[in-house]
Amino acid sequence: MDIEPVDAAPSRAFPWAVLGQRWQDLTFLHWAVAPELVAPLLPAGTRPDTLDGRTYVGLIGFRMVGLGLGRGPGVPYFGTFWETNVRLYSVDGTGRRAVVFRSLDASRLVPVLVAQAALRLPYKWSSMRLERDGDRLTYRCRRRWPGPAGATSRMVVRVGAPVADPTPLDHFVTARWGLHTRAYGRTLHLPNWHPRWPLHRAELLHLDDELVTAAGLPPMAGPPVSVLYSPGVPVVFGPPTTLR
């Protein structure tokens, strides 16, 4: 099986957009793990994607802005919220690289209910906020529903210089152009597209997180091997397809 290359700036692979949105103020934390650790957590028809024999667990905090249908305007109020997700990295039988979300905590209940019903994505309703003090960012999350209720995350980072020459790992964990999910007895691939990421190095100053273990993963051993920040990108999603 030929696996698609890790491409930081591909052309858009779908003709029309189902959803539009903007991702802002993203912090990416990643830990390297053995592929066999996460393989049982992936949807049928997919397997762990690897870089030099390792795959990765990601904890990402950001702000979703202007979520709406197609290329139209974002939904007022409900289309803008904070989100924290735990994600894995997958490849399917056609060679498409993607992400698999183990949890997506969001600060608006309506998008949580819609995403759960439409695509069976593991969205959770949570209390969240971002505090900014110069180049220091603090992301806070406390889960409300569904459980485990009360799971929390607090990560504090200092944003550094722009990344002039991204490493293969930088591209591997950010240049992702789709997601895999299991919904109504089928494994789906939902493509997305956005401009090339503007990335910054970042320093992790503090992490107290329960979301990774709440997502069915063991505690991560040691500090993350990658800490990145991005001011954000506009994003569109194409229609889902069923895996062959």
N, CA and C of each residue as an Amber inpcrd file, in Angstrom:
protein
   732
   0.8410000  -1.1930000   0.0000000   0.0000000   0.0000000   0.0000000
   0.8770000   1.2440000   0.0000000   0.6070000   2.1630000  -0.9180000
   1.3160000   3.4350000  -0.9450000   0.6220000   4.4130000  -0.0020000
   1.4010000   5.0240000   0.8900000   0.8720000   6.0160000   1.8240000
   1.1590000   7.3950000   1.2700000   0.1560000   8.2660000   1.3040000
   0.3410000   9.6100000   0.7800000   1.4680000  10.3170000   1.5230000
   2.1960000  11.2020000   0.8590000   3.2840000  11.9040000   1.5320000
   2.7480000  12.8730000   2.5770000   3.5910000  13.2120000   3.5360000
   3.2670000  14.2740000   4.4850000   3.5200000  15.5950000   3.7710000
   2.4540000  16.2610000   3.3820000   2.5290000  17.4780000   2.5620000
   2.0150000  18.6540000   3.3830000   2.8870000  19.6410000   3.6290000
   2.5050000  20.7790000   4.4670000   1.5830000  21.7600000   3.7620000
   1.4950000  21.6950000   2.4260000   0.6780000  22.6700000   1.6870000
   0.1090000  22.0340000   0.4270000  -0.7800000  21.0350000   0.5770000
  -1.3410000  20.3860000  -0.6130000  -2.4280000  21.2410000  -1.2450000
  -2.7930000  20.9080000  -2.4660000  -3.9660000  21.5180000  -3.0850000
  -5.2220000  20.8970000  -2.4750000  -6.3150000  21.6150000  -2.5330000
  -7.5470000  21.1110000  -1.9470000  -8.0560000  19.9340000  -2.7490000
  -8.4330000  18.8490000  -2.0360000  -8.7810000  17.6040000  -2.7020000
 -10.2780000  17.4140000  -2.9000000 -11.1180000  18.3800000  -2.5150000
 -12.5660000  18.2250000  -2.6570000 -13.1380000  19.4990000  -3.2690000
 -14.1980000  19.3720000  -4.0770000 -14.6790000  20.5150000  -4.8510000
 -15.5130000  21.5120000  -4.0660000 -16.2130000  21.0740000  -3.0280000
 -17.0780000  21.9930000  -2.3060000 -16.9850000  21.7260000  -0.8070000
 -17.2390000  22.7720000  -0.0380000 -17.0730000  22.7220000   1.4050000
 -18.3980000  22.4300000   2.1040000 -18.3550000  21.5160000   3.0620000
 -19.5060000  21.2260000   3.9080000 -19.5350000  22.1590000   5.1170000
 -18.3510000  22.4050000   5.6830000 -18.2260000  23.2490000   6.8670000
 -17.0750000  24.2280000   6.6760000 -17.2120000  25.4060000   7.2430000
 -16.1320000  26.3720000   7.3040000 -15.9470000  26.8380000   8.7320000
 -14.7260000  27.2140000   9.0730000 -14.4120000  27.6420000  10.4360000
 -13.0070000  28.2380000  10.4520000 -12.6150000  28.7600000  11.5950000
 -11.2420000  29.1900000  11.7910000 -10.7440000  28.6360000  13.1180000
  -9.5040000  28.1250000  13.1000000  -8.8530000  27.6750000  14.3290000
  -7.8550000  28.7420000  14.7490000  -7.9210000  29.1730000  16.0140000
  -7.0670000  30.2480000  16.5000000  -6.3850000  29.8660000  17.8140000
  -5.2090000  30.4460000  18.0290000  -4.4760000  30.3000000  19.3000000
  -4.3220000  28.8360000  19.6940000  -3.7140000  28.0710000  18.8000000
  -3.5480000  26.6370000  19.0300000  -2.2190000  26.3480000  19.7230000
  -2.2760000  25.4880000  20.7290000  -1.0750000  24.8970000  21.3010000
  -1.1520000  23.3890000  21.1100000  -0.0760000  22.8240000  20.5570000
   0.0200000  21.3970000  20.2760000   1.0590000  20.7720000  21.2150000
   0.6360000  19.8180000  22.0250000   1.5610000  19.0020000  22.8150000
   1.5120000  17.5800000  22.2750000   2.6890000  16.9560000  22.1000000
   2.7270000  15.5930000  21.5650000   3.7410000  14.7250000  22.3060000
   3.3140000  13.4780000  22.5160000   4.1600000  12.4550000  23.1150000
   4.3330000  11.3020000  22.1310000   5.5280000  10.7530000  22.0560000
   5.7860000   9.5800000  21.2180000   5.3990000   8.3220000  21.9850000
   4.7010000   7.4210000  21.3120000   4.2980000   6.1480000  21.9240000
   4.4710000   5.0290000  20.9070000   4.4550000   3.8020000  21.3970000
   4.5310000   2.6370000  20.5170000   3.2120000   2.4740000  19.7630000
   3.2530000   2.1390000  18.4730000   2.0060000   1.9920000  17.7040000
   1.0390000   0.9870000  18.3040000   1.5660000  -0.1010000  18.8790000
   0.6740000  -1.1170000  19.4290000  -0.1180000  -0.6160000  20.6290000
   0.3230000   0.4620000  21.2580000  -0.4210000   1.0230000  22.3870000
  -1.7450000   1.6150000  21.9470000  -1.7650000   2.2600000  20.7780000
  -2.9680000   2.9750000  20.3430000  -3.7690000   2.2240000  19.2880000
  -3.1990000   1.1670000  18.6970000  -3.8880000   0.4500000  17.6190000
  -5.3050000   0.0100000  18.0030000  -5.5410000  -0.5110000  19.2320000
  -6.9070000  -0.9300000  19.5740000  -7.9010000   0.2180000  19.6860000
  -7.4260000   1.4570000  19.7190000  -8.3030000   2.6130000  19.8950000
  -8.7250000   3.2480000  18.5820000  -8.2490000   2.7200000  17.4640000
  -8.5260000   3.3170000  16.1640000  -9.7280000   2.6600000  15.4990000
 -10.4240000   3.3720000  14.6060000 -11.5860000   2.7950000  13.9220000
 -11.1970000   1.6330000  13.0180000 -12.1400000   0.7380000  12.7880000
 -11.9260000  -0.3820000  11.8770000 -11.5010000   0.1330000  10.5110000
 -10.5230000  -0.5380000   9.9010000 -10.0400000  -0.1330000   8.5890000
  -8.9010000   0.8540000   8.6320000  -8.4540000   1.2290000   9.8320000
  -7.3170000   2.1410000   9.9640000  -6.2790000   1.5110000  10.8810000
  -5.0670000   2.0480000  10.8180000  -3.9830000   1.6030000  11.6950000
  -3.1580000   2.8210000  12.0850000  -2.3060000   2.6950000  13.1000000
  -1.5050000   3.8500000  13.5060000  -0.5870000   4.3240000  12.3860000
  -0.5470000   5.6140000  12.1890000   0.4370000   6.2210000  11.3020000
   1.7090000   6.4350000  12.1160000   2.8600000   6.2320000  11.4970000
   4.1130000   6.2760000  12.2370000   5.1460000   7.1460000  11.5390000
   6.0640000   7.6290000  12.3300000   7.2480000   8.3360000  11.8670000
   8.4340000   7.7010000  12.5660000   9.3150000   7.0960000  11.7820000
  10.4870000   6.3920000  12.3380000  10.0850000   5.3750000  13.3950000
   8.9830000   4.6580000  13.1310000   8.5640000   3.5720000  14.0010000
   7.7520000   3.9760000  15.2140000   7.4920000   5.2630000  15.4010000
   6.7150000   5.7330000  16.5460000   5.4640000   6.4600000  16.0540000
   4.4180000   6.4150000  16.8600000   3.2510000   7.2340000  16.5980000
   3.0960000   8.2090000  17.7600000   2.0530000   9.0350000  17.7360000
   2.0000000  10.1490000  18.6770000   0.6050000  10.3200000  19.2580000
   0.5870000  10.7880000  20.5000000  -0.6310000  11.2050000  21.1920000
  -0.5740000  12.7240000  21.3110000  -1.6300000  13.3930000  20.8620000
  -1.6620000  14.8510000  20.8870000  -2.7030000  15.3930000  21.8480000
  -2.3410000  16.4700000  22.5480000  -3.2680000  17.2530000  23.3730000
  -3.2140000  18.6670000  22.8270000  -4.3410000  19.1440000  22.2950000
  -4.3630000  20.4130000  21.5610000  -5.4600000  21.3060000  22.1320000
  -5.0810000  22.5080000  22.5270000  -6.0450000  23.5100000  22.9710000
  -6.1190000  24.6440000  21.9650000  -7.3330000  25.1730000  21.7130000
  -7.4700000  26.2480000  20.7270000  -8.8520000  26.8970000  20.8340000
  -9.0640000  27.8870000  19.9840000 -10.3660000  28.5410000  19.8850000
 -10.9600000  28.2860000  18.5090000 -12.1700000  27.7580000  18.4770000
 -12.9340000  27.5940000  17.2430000 -13.7120000  28.8840000  17.0040000
 -13.5860000  29.4410000  15.7960000 -14.2210000  30.7230000  15.4820000
 -15.0480000  30.5960000  14.2050000 -16.2820000  31.0450000  14.2530000
 -17.1030000  31.1610000  13.0520000 -17.4770000  29.8520000  12.3900000
 -17.7280000  28.8110000  13.1600000 -18.1750000  27.5420000  12.5900000
 -19.5080000  27.7360000  11.8780000 -19.5830000  27.2960000  10.6110000
 -20.8140000  27.4410000   9.8540000 -20.8530000  26.4970000   8.6770000
 -21.9870000  26.4380000   8.0070000 -22.1610000  25.5460000   6.8660000
 -21.4800000  26.1230000   5.6260000 -20.8300000  25.2470000   4.8670000
 -20.2090000  25.6350000   3.6100000 -19.2540000  26.7940000   3.7910000
 -19.3270000  27.7330000   2.8540000 -18.4900000  28.9240000   2.9390000
 -19.2790000  30.1360000   3.4200000 -20.4650000  29.8560000   3.9870000
 -21.3060000  30.9320000   4.4810000 -20.8110000  31.4780000   5.8060000
 -21.5230000  32.4510000   6.3690000 -21.1080000  33.0420000   7.6400000
 -21.2180000  32.0320000   8.7760000 -20.4030000  32.2400000   9.8030000
 -20.4630000  31.3810000  10.9640000 -21.7670000  31.5360000  11.7250000
 -22.1410000  30.4970000  12.4420000 -23.3540000  30.5450000  13.2580000
 -23.1060000  31.5030000  14.4290000 -23.9600000  32.5050000  14.6050000
 -23.7580000  33.4380000  15.7280000 -23.7560000  32.7040000  17.0660000
 -22.8780000  33.1080000  17.9420000 -22.7350000  32.6250000  19.3100000
 -22.3160000  31.1550000  19.3570000 -23.1280000  30.2520000  18.8150000
 -22.8380000  28.8300000  18.9250000 -21.6400000  28.4040000  18.0800000
 -21.2620000  29.2050000  17.0730000 -20.1780000  28.8310000  16.1800000
 -18.8000000  29.2310000  16.6540000 -18.7000000  29.8440000  17.8190000
 -17.4060000  30.2540000  18.3610000 -17.2970000  29.7490000  19.7950000
 -16.2270000  28.9860000  20.0680000 -16.0780000  28.3850000  21.3960000
 -14.6440000  27.8830000  21.5690000 -14.2930000  27.5640000  22.8030000
 -13.0000000  26.9610000  23.1020000 -13.0870000  25.4500000  22.9460000
 -11.9670000  24.8490000  22.5940000 -11.9380000  23.3930000  22.4040000
 -10.5850000  22.8420000  22.8450000 -10.6150000  21.6700000  23.4280000
  -9.3940000  20.9170000  23.7500000  -9.6140000  19.4920000  23.2850000
  -8.7030000  18.9780000  22.4620000  -8.8940000  17.6110000  21.9830000
  -7.6950000  16.7280000  22.2620000  -7.9840000  15.4430000  22.4080000
  -6.9740000  14.3870000  22.4960000  -7.0660000  13.5980000  21.2070000
  -5.9440000  13.4750000  20.4920000  -6.0300000  12.8470000  19.1830000
  -4.8560000  11.9130000  18.9260000  -5.1280000  10.9720000  18.0130000
  -4.1500000   9.9920000  17.5410000  -3.9800000  10.1690000  16.0410000
  -3.0420000   9.4120000  15.4630000  -2.6910000   9.5660000  14.0490000
  -2.8710000   8.2400000  13.3310000  -3.5960000   8.2890000  12.2040000
  -4.0590000   7.0790000  11.5380000  -3.7380000   7.1150000  10.0500000
  -3.7780000   5.9290000   9.4530000  -3.7000000   5.7920000   8.0000000
  -4.6610000   4.6800000   7.6060000  -5.3660000   4.8510000   6.4810000
  -6.3560000   3.8480000   6.0900000  -5.8560000   3.0050000   4.9240000
  -6.7060000   2.1080000   4.4410000  -6.3080000   1.1690000   3.4010000
  -6.0280000   1.7950000   2.0550000  -6.4310000   3.0460000   1.8590000
  -6.1140000   3.7480000   0.6120000  -4.8720000   4.6230000   0.7470000
  -4.2590000   4.6130000   1.9460000  -3.0470000   5.3920000   2.1650000
  -3.2710000   6.8010000   2.6420000  -4.5180000   7.1520000   2.9850000
  -4.8000000   8.5110000   3.4530000  -4.4210000   8.6540000   4.9210000
  -3.6160000   9.6650000   5.2060000  -3.2600000   9.9840000   6.5800000
  -4.3540000  10.8650000   7.1950000  -4.5920000  10.7000000   8.4960000
  -5.6460000  11.4700000   9.1460000  -5.3980000  11.4960000  10.6410000
  -6.3360000  12.1110000  11.3580000  -6.3380000  12.0780000  12.8160000
  -7.5560000  11.2920000  13.2750000  -7.4580000  10.7550000  14.4750000
  -8.5800000  10.1130000  15.1570000  -8.7270000  10.7940000  16.5040000
  -9.8910000  11.3510000  16.7560000 -10.1220000  12.0380000  18.0160000
 -10.6160000  11.0480000  19.0640000  -9.9370000  11.0470000  20.1980000
 -10.3940000  10.2620000  21.3380000 -11.3400000  11.0720000  22.2130000
 -11.1860000  12.3800000  22.2120000 -12.1340000  13.2590000  22.8830000
 -11.9740000  14.6580000  22.3250000 -13.0770000  15.4110000  22.3490000
 -13.0800000  16.8120000  21.9330000 -13.9390000  17.5660000  22.9370000
 -13.3090000  18.2580000  23.8630000 -14.0300000  19.0580000  24.8490000
 -14.3130000  20.4280000  24.2530000 -15.5600000  20.8640000  24.3090000
 -15.9620000  22.1470000  23.7320000 -16.8200000  22.9050000  24.7310000
 -16.7500000  24.2410000  24.6670000 -17.4240000  25.0690000  25.6590000
 -18.8380000  25.4950000  25.2610000 -19.3750000  24.9510000  24.1590000
 -20.7670000  25.1950000  23.7680000 -21.4710000  23.8460000  23.6550000
 -22.6430000  23.7210000  24.2590000 -23.3520000  22.4460000  24.2730000
 -23.9500000  22.0980000  22.9210000 -24.5150000  23.0610000  22.1940000
 -25.1910000  22.7400000  20.9370000 -24.2450000  22.0980000  19.9160000
 -23.0460000  22.6520000  19.6460000 -22.1380000  21.9570000  18.7230000
 -21.7710000  20.5600000  19.1970000 -21.6670000  20.3650000  20.5070000
 -21.3790000  19.0340000  21.0440000 -22.4650000  18.0520000  20.6360000
 -23.7250000  18.4310000  20.8280000 -24.8440000  17.5360000  20.5170000
 -24.9350000  17.2620000  19.0180000 -24.7080000  18.2830000  18.1920000
 -24.7840000  18.0980000  16.7400000 -23.6870000  17.1580000  16.2570000
 -22.4560000  17.3510000  16.7130000 -21.3440000  16.5120000  16.2700000
 -21.4900000  15.0770000  16.7570000 -22.0190000  14.9060000  17.9650000
 -22.2660000  13.5500000  18.4590000 -23.2960000  12.8330000  17.5930000
 -24.3560000  13.5240000  17.2420000 -25.4330000  12.8970000  16.4790000
 -25.0550000  12.6660000  15.0190000 -24.3950000  13.6350000  14.3940000
 -24.1330000  13.5520000  12.9650000 -23.0150000  12.5800000  12.6210000
 -21.9150000  12.6260000  13.3770000 -20.7300000  11.8370000  13.0250000
 -20.2330000  10.9610000  14.1640000 -20.9810000  10.9240000  15.2710000
 -20.5640000  10.1370000  16.4330000 -19.1720000  10.5410000  16.9380000
 -18.7970000  11.7900000  16.7230000 -17.5250000  12.2710000  17.2420000
 -17.6250000  12.3940000  18.7660000 -16.5480000  12.0670000  19.4790000
 -16.6110000  12.0250000  20.9550000 -16.4960000  13.4070000  21.5950000
 -17.4320000  14.2880000  21.2360000 -17.4480000  15.6310000  21.8110000
 -17.9820000  15.5850000  23.2430000 -17.4240000  16.4570000  24.0860000
 -17.8300000  16.6050000  25.4800000 -18.0980000  18.0820000  25.7520000
 -19.0760000  18.3390000  26.6060000 -19.3720000  19.7170000  26.9980000
 -18.5540000  20.0620000  28.2260000 -17.7880000  21.1390000  28.1350000
 -16.8490000  21.4980000  29.1960000 -16.8260000  22.9980000  29.4250000
 -16.3840000  23.3690000  30.6070000 -16.0710000  24.7600000  30.9130000
 -14.6120000  25.0060000  30.5150000 -14.3740000  26.0650000  29.7370000
 -13.0290000  26.3030000  29.2260000 -12.7560000  27.7900000  29.1250000
 -11.4570000  28.1380000  29.2180000 -11.0540000  29.5180000  28.9720000
  -9.5580000  29.5560000  28.6720000  -9.1400000  30.6530000  28.0610000
  -7.7330000  30.9180000  27.7820000  -7.3710000  32.2500000  28.4130000
  -6.2930000  32.2510000  29.1860000  -5.7750000  33.4740000  29.7950000
  -4.4550000  33.8180000  29.1050000  -4.3110000  35.0830000  28.7340000
  -3.1100000  35.5280000  28.0250000  -2.4040000  36.6090000  28.8430000
  -1.1050000  36.4120000  29.0340000  -0.2750000  37.3920000  29.7140000
   1.0060000  37.5570000  28.9050000   0.9720000  38.5030000  27.9580000
   2.1090000  38.6500000  27.0470000   2.2580000  37.4150000  26.1840000
   3.4280000  36.7720000  26.2510000   3.6770000  35.5670000  25.4660000
   3.3440000  34.2940000  26.2330000   2.7030000  34.4440000  27.3790000
   2.3430000  33.3020000  28.2310000   0.8510000  33.0180000  28.1060000
   0.4970000  31.7720000  27.7540000  -0.8920000  31.3620000  27.5650000
  -1.2410000  30.2530000  28.5420000  -2.4200000  30.3700000  29.1650000
  -2.9040000  29.3390000  30.0860000  -4.2520000  28.8370000  29.5870000
  -4.3130000  27.5570000  29.2670000  -5.5470000  26.9110000  28.8270000
  -6.1160000  26.1130000  30.0040000  -7.4090000  26.3180000  30.2900000
  -8.0770000  25.6060000  31.3790000  -9.3290000  24.9160000  30.8400000
  -9.5610000  23.7090000  31.3170000 -10.7300000  22.9240000  30.8890000
 -11.2320000  22.0840000  32.0540000 -12.5410000  22.0800000  32.2490000
 -13.1830000  21.1750000  33.2150000 -14.4240000  20.5760000  32.5580000
 -14.4470000  19.2630000  32.4520000 -15.5390000  18.5800000  31.7450000
 -16.8290000  18.6000000  32.5560000 -17.9380000  18.8520000  31.8090000
 -19.2610000  18.8520000  32.4210000 -20.0310000  17.5780000  32.0920000
 -20.1020000  17.2720000  30.7740000 -20.9450000  16.1450000  30.3410000
 -20.5470000  15.7380000  28.9360000 -20.6060000  14.4630000  28.5460000
 -20.7390000  13.3000000  29.4440000 -19.4180000  13.0180000  30.1490000
 -19.3870000  11.9560000  30.9240000 -18.2550000  11.6920000  31.8100000
 -16.9700000  11.2870000  31.0950000 -15.9030000  11.1210000  31.8940000
 -15.9460000  11.3190000  33.3440000 -16.0760000  12.8000000  33.7080000
 -17.1940000  13.1470000  34.3290000 -17.4410000  14.5300000  34.7210000
 -16.3630000  14.9890000  35.6950000 -15.9410000  16.2190000  35.5370000
 -14.9320000  16.7740000  36.4150000 -13.5040000  16.5810000  35.9500000
 -13.2690000  15.8300000  34.8640000 -11.9120000  15.6960000  34.3220000
 -11.4100000  17.0760000  33.9270000 -10.1800000  17.3840000  34.2890000
  -9.6550000  18.7240000  34.0850000  -8.3450000  18.7040000  33.3100000
  -8.0060000  19.8560000  32.7690000  -6.7140000  20.0590000  32.1200000
  -6.3110000  21.5180000  32.3160000  -5.0600000  21.7160000  32.6350000
  -4.4870000  23.0700000  32.7140000  -3.1030000  23.0110000  32.1030000
  -2.9070000  23.7410000  31.0180000  -1.5760000  23.7960000  30.4150000
  -1.1670000  25.2430000  30.2210000   0.0930000  25.4920000  30.5520000
   0.6540000  26.8380000  30.4790000   1.8730000  26.7870000  29.5620000
   1.8840000  27.6530000  28.5490000   2.9920000  27.6600000  27.5930000
   3.4770000  29.0930000  27.3890000   4.7340000  29.1910000  26.9770000
   5.3020000  30.4620000  26.5440000   5.5930000  30.3600000  25.0630000
   5.0230000  31.2710000  24.2850000   5.1770000  31.2420000  22.8340000
   6.5370000  31.8170000  22.4650000   7.2480000  31.0930000  21.5880000
   8.5670000  31.5150000  21.1700000   8.6010000  31.9990000  19.7340000
   9.7540000  31.8220000  19.1240000  10.0060000  32.3580000  17.7890000
   9.2910000  31.5470000  16.7200000   8.9890000  32.1840000  15.5850000
   8.4300000  31.4290000  14.4560000   9.3680000  30.3110000  14.0160000
   8.7640000  29.2370000  13.5140000   9.5330000  28.0920000  13.0180000
   9.8980000  28.3680000  11.5660000  11.1710000  28.6290000  11.3120000
  11.6100000  28.9260000   9.9520000  11.7810000  27.6600000   9.1230000
  12.2000000  26.5860000   9.7610000  12.4820000  25.3420000   9.0450000
  11.8600000  24.1810000   9.8160000  10.5750000  23.8700000   9.5720000
   9.9050000  22.8060000  10.3290000  10.5960000  21.4600000  10.1560000
  10.6190000  20.6870000  11.2270000  11.1960000  19.3540000  11.2050000
  10.1860000  18.3530000  10.6300000  10.6390000  17.1450000  10.2790000
   9.6670000  16.1200000   9.8670000   8.5950000  15.8660000  10.9150000
   8.9480000  15.9360000  12.2110000   7.9420000  15.7410000  13.2540000
   6.9520000  16.8950000  13.2830000   7.4240000  18.1270000  13.1160000
   6.5100000  19.2770000  13.0570000   5.4490000  19.0670000  11.9840000
   5.8770000  18.6370000  10.8110000   4.9330000  18.3970000   9.7180000
   4.0290000  17.2020000  10.0120000   4.5930000  16.1330000  10.5610000
   3.8310000  14.9030000  10.7850000   2.6150000  15.1570000  11.6750000
   2.7870000  15.9670000  12.7380000   1.6930000  16.1460000  13.6950000
   0.7610000  17.3040000  13.3510000   1.1170000  18.1160000  12.3520000
   0.2480000  19.2500000  12.0010000  -0.3000000  19.1840000  10.5770000
   0.4270000  18.5860000   9.6500000  -0.0160000  18.5450000   8.2450000
  -0.9570000  17.3620000   8.0470000  -2.1710000  17.5150000   8.5620000
  -3.1820000  16.4660000   8.5450000  -4.3880000  16.9720000   7.7930000
  -4.8350000  16.2110000   6.8110000  -5.8420000  16.7060000   5.8810000
  -7.1140000  15.8660000   5.8990000  -7.4230000  15.3320000   7.0810000
  -8.6520000  14.5770000   7.2300000  -8.7470000  13.9540000   8.6050000
  -9.9330000  13.4400000   8.9200000 -10.1150000  12.6870000  10.1550000
 -10.8300000  11.3820000   9.8340000 -10.5300000  10.3710000  10.6230000
 -11.2380000   9.0910000  10.5760000 -12.1440000   8.9920000  11.7990000
 -13.3590000   8.5080000  11.5940000 -14.2740000   8.3040000  12.7020000
 -15.1930000   7.1310000  12.3920000 -15.7100000   6.5210000  13.4290000
 -16.6450000   5.4030000  13.2930000 -18.0340000   5.9100000  13.6190000
 -18.9710000   5.8010000  12.6670000 -20.3210000   6.3160000  12.8680000
 -21.3350000   5.3860000  12.2220000 -22.3030000   4.9430000  12.9970000
 -23.4200000   4.1440000  12.4850000 -22.9380000   2.9160000  11.7120000
 -21.9520000   2.2300000  12.2880000 -21.4650000   0.9850000  11.7090000
 -20.5260000   1.1420000  10.5420000 -20.0930000   2.3710000  10.2400000
 -19.1760000   2.6120000   9.1250000 -17.9900000   3.4360000   9.5980000
 -16.8410000   3.1920000   8.9910000 -15.6890000   4.0510000   9.2220000
 -15.6490000   5.1010000   8.1160000 -15.6050000   6.3620000   8.5160000
 -15.6640000   7.4790000   7.5760000 -14.3470000   8.2300000   7.5420000
 -14.0780000   8.8310000   6.3790000 -12.9700000   9.7710000   6.2290000
 -13.5690000  11.1220000   5.8770000 -13.2650000  12.1370000   6.6880000
 -13.7700000  13.4880000   6.4610000 -12.5790000  14.3840000   6.1310000
 -12.4550000  14.8430000   4.8620000 -11.2860000  15.6280000   4.4650000
 -11.3910000  17.0830000   4.9020000 -10.2420000  17.7070000   5.1240000
 -10.2170000  19.1410000   5.3890000  -9.0690000  19.7790000   4.6170000
  -9.1110000  21.1000000   4.5590000  -8.0330000  21.8530000   3.9050000
  -7.8980000  23.2180000   4.5580000  -6.6580000  23.6940000   4.6380000
  -6.3670000  25.0460000   5.1270000  -5.0060000  25.4630000   4.5980000
  -4.6770000  26.7400000   4.6660000  -3.3360000  27.1610000   4.2530000
  -2.2600000  26.5290000   5.1420000  -1.0330000  26.6190000   4.6970000
   0.0870000  26.0970000   5.4680000   0.1110000  26.7230000   6.8640000
   0.3740000  25.8910000   7.8770000   0.4080000  26.3680000   9.2460000
   1.5120000  27.4080000   9.4650000   1.2180000  28.5460000  10.1010000
   2.2660000  29.3920000  10.6600000   2.5860000  28.8630000  12.0680000
   3.7550000  28.2900000  12.2600000   4.1030000  27.6300000  13.5110000
   5.1480000  28.4190000  14.2920000   5.0590000  28.2970000  15.6140000
   6.0540000  28.8670000  16.5220000   6.5290000  27.7670000  17.4690000
   7.7940000  27.8240000  17.8540000   8.2370000  27.0140000  18.9670000
   7.5430000  27.5250000  20.2330000   7.3450000  26.6280000  21.1950000
   6.7460000  27.0220000  22.4600000   7.3940000  26.2150000  23.5800000
   7.3460000  26.7700000  24.7760000   7.8950000  26.1180000  25.9680000
   6.7470000  25.7620000  26.8980000   6.6870000  24.5040000  27.3130000
   5.6650000  24.0810000  28.2560000   6.1260000  24.4390000  29.6690000
   5.3780000  25.3300000  30.3180000   5.7330000  25.7780000  31.6610000
   5.0400000  24.9570000  32.7390000   3.8410000  24.4640000  32.4380000
   3.0920000  23.6730000  33.4270000   2.0520000  22.8330000  32.6960000
   1.8630000  21.6070000  33.1780000   0.7890000  20.7530000  32.6550000
   0.2340000  19.9120000  33.7880000  -1.0700000  20.0160000  33.9740000
  -1.8040000  19.1760000  34.9220000  -3.0310000  18.6890000  34.1750000
  -2.9730000  17.4730000  33.6340000  -3.9940000  17.0320000  32.6760000
  -4.5820000  15.6860000  33.0500000  -5.9090000  15.5980000  32.9650000
  -6.6230000  14.3350000  33.1380000  -7.3550000  13.8990000  31.8770000
  -7.3140000  14.7070000  30.8120000  -8.0760000  14.3920000  29.6070000
  -7.4750000  13.2250000  28.8370000  -6.1340000  13.1150000  28.8300000
  -5.5000000  12.0210000  28.0970000  -5.8990000  10.6790000  28.6880000
  -5.8240000  10.5420000  30.0030000  -6.2070000   9.2600000  30.6100000
  -7.7170000   9.0500000  30.5320000  -8.5160000  10.1270000  30.6020000
  -9.9640000   9.9950000  30.4410000 -10.3300000   9.5060000  29.0440000
  -9.4310000   9.7100000  28.0770000  -9.6620000   9.2660000  26.6980000
  -9.2450000   7.8190000  26.4690000  -8.8950000   7.0980000  27.5470000
  -8.5820000   5.6840000  27.4230000  -7.1220000   5.3680000  27.2040000
  -6.2500000   6.3540000  27.3950000  -4.8180000   6.1620000  27.2340000
  -4.1430000   6.1140000  28.5930000  -3.0000000   5.4340000  28.6770000
  -2.2630000   5.4540000  29.9420000  -1.6220000   6.8170000  30.1580000
  -1.2000000   7.1320000  31.3670000  -0.4800000   8.3910000  31.5850000
   0.7510000   8.4660000  30.6860000   0.9990000   9.6360000  30.1220000
   2.1450000   9.8070000  29.2480000   3.4330000   9.8570000  30.0880000
   4.4500000   9.1640000  29.6150000   5.7230000   9.0830000  30.3290000
   6.5910000  10.2820000  29.9690000   6.8310000  11.1470000  30.9400000
   7.7330000  12.2670000  30.7190000   7.0720000  13.4290000  30.0170000
   7.8470000  14.4750000  29.7490000   7.3090000  15.6640000  29.0820000
   7.0480000  15.3880000  27.6100000   6.2310000  16.2120000  26.9600000
   5.9980000  16.0350000  25.5210000   7.2870000  16.2330000  24.7320000
   7.3900000  15.5080000  23.6210000   8.5750000  15.6130000  22.7610000
   8.4370000  16.7570000  21.7720000   7.2320000  17.3150000  21.6460000
   6.9910000  18.4220000  20.7300000   5.9990000  19.3850000  21.3720000
   6.3510000  20.6840000  21.3750000   5.4520000  21.7390000  21.8520000
   5.4630000  22.8460000  20.7960000   4.3050000  23.0760000  20.1850000
   4.1850000  24.0550000  19.1120000   2.9980000  24.9770000  19.3820000
   3.0690000  26.1680000  18.7970000   1.9640000  27.1220000  18.8620000
   1.7050000  27.6410000  17.4550000   0.4270000  27.9480000  17.1640000
   0.0800000  28.6160000  15.9180000  -0.9870000  29.6630000  16.1860000
  -0.8600000  30.8530000  15.5900000  -1.9370000  31.8470000  15.7200000
  -3.2100000  31.4040000  15.0290000  -3.0960000  30.4900000  14.0280000
  -4.3040000  29.9220000  13.4630000  -4.4070000  29.9870000  11.9570000
  -5.4290000  29.2980000  11.4360000  -5.6910000  29.2170000  10.0020000
  -7.1950000  29.1160000   9.7680000  -7.6910000  29.5810000   8.5890000
  -9.0630000  29.2740000   8.1830000  -9.1140000  27.8480000   7.6340000
 -10.2390000  27.1610000   7.8680000 -10.3450000  25.7370000   7.5430000
 -11.6850000  25.4650000   6.8680000 -11.6740000  24.5610000   5.8800000
 -12.9150000  24.0390000   5.3030000 -12.8610000  22.5150000   5.3300000
 -14.0310000  21.9130000   5.4930000 -14.1770000  20.4580000   5.4750000
 -15.0210000  20.0490000   4.2730000 -14.6230000  18.9530000   3.6290000
 -15.3780000  18.3980000   2.5260000 -16.3350000  17.3050000   2.9970000
 -17.1100000  16.7420000   2.0730000 -18.0710000  15.6910000   2.4410000
 -17.3590000  14.4050000   2.8450000 -17.9020000  13.6550000   3.7970000
 -17.2780000  12.4100000   4.2290000 -17.4390000  11.3130000   3.1880000
 -16.5060000  10.3730000   3.1930000 -16.6030000   9.1780000   2.3710000
 -16.4300000   7.9550000   3.2550000 -17.0330000   6.8420000   2.8380000
 -16.9080000   5.5830000   3.5600000 -15.6550000   4.8540000   3.0880000
 -14.8900000   4.3120000   4.0400000 -13.7110000   3.5560000   3.6680000
 -14.0930000   2.3200000   2.8840000 -13.2480000   1.9800000   1.9300000
 -13.4960000   0.7590000   1.1710000 -13.2090000  -0.4530000   2.0510000
